[in-house]
Amino acid sequence: MKQYCLTFLKRGLLAASGGPLILAMIYGILGANGQVTSLAPGEVCMDYLLIYLLNNWIPRDWAFIGVFTLCFAVGYALIWGIILLSIRHRTNRINRHLRGGKS
């Protein structure tokens, strides 16, 4: 059972990291050529979805596509929420320090 879990984890990490690495390389090249300056969340989601569908990492079924899109949106919102809260906390701490309060 332990070997099964380790294999499952390794394959999942390989599949999960393959899509973002390919996407990062493509947008890195396009950004270096000045063709892309920023990405919208919808563009990133569509790119991930296309990469996952082309590699048969998820089935071509509307239910799976909907679940993928929902998970992507929730993950995206969660990550940006954490970033927002950490920046607000750091900004408030710096502002308190500049006003002479305790940090």
N, C-alpha and C positions, 0 to 999 in steps of 0.2 A: 504494500500500500504506500509506503514511504517513497519508493522509486516512482510509482505512478504519479504521486503528487509533485515530485521534483520535475518529472518529464512534462507534466501539465503546465507547471509554472514556467519552465524554460521555453516551451513552445509559445505560451501566451505572451511572454516578454519579447520573444523574437517577432511575433506577429504584430504586437502593439508598437514596437519600436521601428519596424520596417516602414510603415506608412508615413509617420512623421519625419523620418530621416530622408526619405525620397522627396517628400513635399518640401522640406527645408532646403534640400539641394536645388530643386527646381526654382523655388522662389529666390534663393541666393543668387543663382545665375541670372534670373530675370531682373533682380534688383541691382546687380552689378552693371547690367546693360542699361539701366534707367527705364525699363519697361514697366516695373511694378514699384510703387512707393509704399503702399500699405495694403493690408488685407482686412476685409470685413468678415465678421463671424460666419455669415452665410457662405462666403467663398471658401473658407477653410472647411466648413462642414461638407460642402459639396465635393471638395477635393478629396477629403478623407473617404467620403461615401463612394466616390468613383474608384479610388484606389482599392478599397476593400471589396467592392463588387468585381472589379477586373481580376483581382487575385483570388476570387471565390472564398474570401474569408468570412463573408456572411452570405446567406442564401438570397436569391433574387425574388423576394416575396415582400409585398407591401407591409406586412406585419413586422418583419425583421427590419426593414428600412425605417419604419416608424419608431421602433424601439431604439434603433441606433441613433436616430435623430434626437429623440427625447433624451437619451443618455448623454449625447454630446452636448445638448443645450444645458442640461442640469450640471454637467461637469464644468462646462465653460462658465456658467454663472457662479458656481461654487468657487472656482479658482479666482475669478475676478473679484468676487466678494471678499475672499481672504486677502487679496492684494489691497483692495480698497480699505479694509479695516486696519491692516498693518500700516499703511501709509498715513491714515488719519491718526492712529495712535502715535506714530513717530512725529508727525507734524504737531500734534498737541503737546507732546513732551518737549519738543524744541521751542515752541512758543512759550510754554511755562518757564523754561530755562532762560529765555531771552528777557522775560518780564521780571526775572529775579526770584521766581518761585522754586520749590523743590522739584527735582527731576525724577 
